[in-house]
């Protein structure tokens, strides 16, 4: 059977429009919006790579085609053929003179697409998250997220790290027992991982420099805009590394990620209305201050932080607003940090740890430390935390057989994306967020 003119036209992605100006092409996608002006119809199509405006003129189109386009409903799937031309006033800078259109699935007028151009409340949008993802804003956020992940992998792969992912099911806690999700595991019980760090330490003693990258879970009944119960974290671990090495690595990683997002995702940042001038200030080196200095700075800025407590969200905001780039806060009191952190040899009441706080009030994006490498000290810390030593027998083996100073950190992807996109809540930075209130869809 001879192919039709529509079938003969090459199928292209909207993002590749510049290479096909003046040619007859096919787009496969969905109707994003439709505007009518007298004898002109302006359907806007989306295909996952961008938006393109179509034009249908009643005087030149067949009556059947004009009516078919006029009856299109939002988010109906379709295949459209036409001649592509440059048009600076159109979305995306190109326009399609529509010559043919095939509807693949029409959204029924009696049951219209639920997300319309009008305002919707956040609960409604989250209930329809599977559809809300199609909006320009959400697409832009997810593309920035993709770029962050791509940049992270680039950085570590090019820096000599080996990816070695940690298990999601674990037999014990890593970040304390109060935020564990417990699950049945055949005739036993297990927990969803809070962090891949302990396993990354084992891999570092095999590979030298390693990282794991995956979902982590915290059964934390937090209602803040910075928390999810399921989030993604990248966790590098380095043998023969001390605290300064870890801080150097952390700031180089973040600077690389910001540079790549600015280089590759400016159109998406423009959709989000992000002030890129603020991101362009993120240059090495980052400021570094001690915990003691941080407490003084917070209180001088109007806070009421008690020495010996961890930085709260408000404290982080007061401190980070004093800098135009991320700030590293190091050497917290050991009493408020995890059991595996190496004490400062000068002040053993402090831990050799660091948190990186993003500017503009986005809070902690990295937390890390030098790890305890002495067997007896680690055993005493496990006992002091009331943790079962048997569950950590394998972890203690790392200190029995060839122990060395080592360290690493975790970087939360969603918080980084929220900061780079300039959005208020992390729930928009992951395709399907999980919070204490939501596990649907």
Long-range contacts (C-beta under 8 A, 24 or more apart in sequence): 5-81, 5-99, 5-100, 6-79, 6-81, 6-99, 6-100, 6-102, 9-81, 13-47, 13-48, 13-49, 13-50, 14-45, 14-46, 14-47, 14-49, 14-50, 14-51, 14-52, 14-92, 14-94, 15-49, 15-50, 16-49, 17-50, 17-52, 17-84, 17-92, 17-93, 17-94, 18-94, 20-84, 21-84, 21-85, 21-86, 21-94, 22-83, 22-84, 22-85, 23-83, 23-84, 24-81, 24-82, 24-83, 24-84, 24-99, 25-81, 25-82, 25-83, 25-84, 25-96, 26-79, 26-80, 26-81, 27-52, 27-79, 27-80, 27-81, 27-96, 28-78, 28-79, 29-77, 29-78, 30-75, 30-76, 30-77, 30-78, 30-134, 31-72, 31-73, 31-74, 31-75, 31-76, 31-78, 32-74, 32-75, 33-74, 33-117, 34-69, 34-70, 34-72, 34-74, 36-70, 41-66, 41-69, 41-70, 43-69, 43-72, 43-80, 43-98, 44-91, 45-78, 45-80, 45-96, 46-134, 48-139, 50-92, 51-91, 51-92, 51-136, 52-90, 52-91, 52-92, 52-94, 52-95, 52-96, 53-87, 53-90, 53-91, 53-92, 53-94, 53-95, 53-96, 54-80, 54-82, 54-95, 54-96, 54-97, 54-98, 55-95, 55-96, 55-97, 55-98, 56-98, 61-98, 65-98, 65-99, 65-100, 65-101, 68-101, 68-103, 69-98, 69-101, 72-103, 72-106, 73-106, 73-107, 73-108, 73-109, 73-112, 73-113, 74-107, 74-112, 74-113, 74-116, 75-107, 75-113, 75-131, 75-134, 76-103, 76-104, 76-105, 76-106, 76-107, 77-103, 77-104, 77-105, 78-102, 78-103, 78-104, 79-104, 126-427, 126-433, 126-438, 127-440, 127-441, 129-431, 129-432, 129-433, 129-441, 130-432, 130-441, 133-431, 136-271, 137-271, 137-272, 138-428, 139-268, 140-267, 140-268, 140-269, 140-271, 140-272, 140-421, 141-268, 141-272, 141-417, 141-421, 141-423, 141-428, 141-429, 142-431, 143-265, 143-268, 144-261, 144-265, 144-268, 144-269, 144-272, 144-417, 144-420, 144-421, 145-413, 145-417, 145-429, 145-430, 147-260, 147-261, 147-264, 147-265, 148-257, 148-261, 148-413, 148-416, 148-417, 148-420, 149-213, 149-232, 149-413, 150-260, 151-256, 151-257, 151-260, 151-261, 152-213, 152-234, 152-253, 152-257, 152-411, 152-413, 153-213, 154-256, 154-260, 155-252, 155-253, 155-256, 155-257, 156-211, 156-234, 156-236, 156-253, 159-209, 160-208, 160-209, 161-209, 161-210, 161-211, 161-236, 162-203, 162-207, 162-209, 162-210, 162-211, 163-210, 163-211, 163-212, 163-213, 164-199, 164-200, 164-203, 164-207, 164-210, 164-211, 164-212, 165-196, 165-212, 165-213, 165-214, 166-193, 166-196, 166-197, 166-198, 166-199, 166-200, 166-212, 166-214, 166-235, 167-193, 167-196, 167-199, 168-192, 168-193, 168-214, 168-215, 169-193, 171-391, 172-387, 172-388, 172-391, 172-392, 173-387, 174-198, 174-338, 175-218, 175-338, 176-338, 176-385, 177-386, 177-387, 178-219, 179-218, 179-219, 179-220, 180-219, 181-217, 181-219, 181-229, 192-217, 193-217, 194-218, 195-233, 195-235, 195-410, 196-233, 196-235, 197-235, 197-237, 197-340, 197-408, 197-410, 198-340, 198-395, 200-235, 200-236, 200-237, 200-408, 201-237, 201-371, 201-395, 201-398, 201-406, 201-408, 202-394, 202-395, 202-398, 203-237, 204-237, 204-238, 204-239, 204-406, 204-408, 205-239, 205-398, 205-402, 205-404, 205-406, 208-238, 208-239, 208-240, 209-236, 209-237, 209-238, 209-239, 210-236, 210-237, 210-238, 211-235, 211-236, 211-237, 216-410, 221-436, 222-436, 223-436, 224-313, 225-424, 225-425, 225-426, 225-427, 226-313, 226-362, 226-363, 226-415, 226-418, 226-426, 227-426, 227-435, 228-414, 228-426, 228-427, 228-430, 228-433, 228-434, 228-435, 229-434, 229-435, 229-436, 230-430, 230-433, 230-434, 231-412, 231-413, 231-414, 231-426, 231-430, 232-412, 232-413, 232-414, 232-430, 233-410, 233-411, 233-412, 233-413, 234-410, 234-411, 234-413, 235-408, 235-409, 235-410, 235-411, 236-408, 236-409, 237-406, 237-407, 237-408, 238-406, 238-407, 238-408, 239-404, 239-406, 240-404, 240-405, 240-406, 241-370, 241-405, 241-406, 241-407, 241-408, 242-352, 242-370, 242-405, 242-407, 243-330, 243-342, 243-352, 243-353, 243-354, 243-369, 243-370, 243-407, 245-407, 246-354, 246-368, 246-369, 246-370, 246-407, 246-408, 246-409, 247-288, 247-328, 247-330, 247-354, 249-409, 250-328, 250-354, 250-356, 250-366, 250-368, 250-409, 250-411, 251-284, 251-285, 251-286, 251-326, 251-328, 251-356, 252-284, 253-411, 254-282, 254-286, 254-326, 254-356, 254-365, 254-366, 254-411, 254-416, 255-282, 255-283, 255-284, 255-286, 257-416, 257-420, 258-282, 258-420, 261-420, 269-420, 269-421, 272-421, 272-422, 272-423, 273-422, 274-420, 274-421, 274-422, 275-422, 278-324, 278-359, 278-360, 279-420, 281-324, 281-325, 282-325, 282-326, 282-359, 283-325, 286-325, 286-326, 286-327, 286-328, 286-356, 287-323, 287-325, 287-327, 287-328, 288-327, 288-328, 288-329, 288-330, 289-327, 289-328, 289-329, 289-330, 290-329, 290-330, 290-331, 291-329, 291-330, 291-331, 291-332, 291-333, 291-350, 292-331, 294-319, 294-329, 297-322, 307-333, 308-333, 308-335, 308-336, 309-336, 310-336, 311-355, 311-357, 311-364, 313-363, 316-357, 316-361, 316-363, 316-364, 317-361, 317-363, 319-357, 320-357, 320-358, 320-359, 320-360, 320-361, 320-362, 320-363, 321-359, 321-360, 321-361, 323-359, 324-359, 325-359, 326-356, 326-357, 326-358, 326-359, 326-365, 327-356, 327-357, 327-359, 328-354, 328-355, 328-356, 328-357, 329-354, 329-355, 329-356, 329-357, 330-354, 330-355, 337-369, 338-369, 339-378, 339-381, 339-382, 339-384, 339-385, 339-387, 340-369, 340-371, 340-372, 340-378, 340-381, 341-369, 341-370, 341-371, 341-372, 342-369, 342-370, 342-371, 342-372, 342-373, 342-405, 342-407, 343-372, 343-377, 352-407, 354-409, 358-415, 358-416, 358-419, 359-419, 360-419, 360-422, 362-415, 362-418, 362-419, 363-415, 364-412, 364-415, 365-411, 365-412, 365-415, 365-416, 365-419, 366-409, 366-410, 366-411, 366-412, 367-409, 367-410, 368-407, 368-408, 368-409, 368-410, 369-407, 369-408, 369-409, 370-405, 370-406, 370-407, 371-406, 371-407, 371-408, 372-399, 373-399, 373-403, 373-404, 373-405, 373-406, 374-399, 374-403, 375-399, 375-400, 375-403
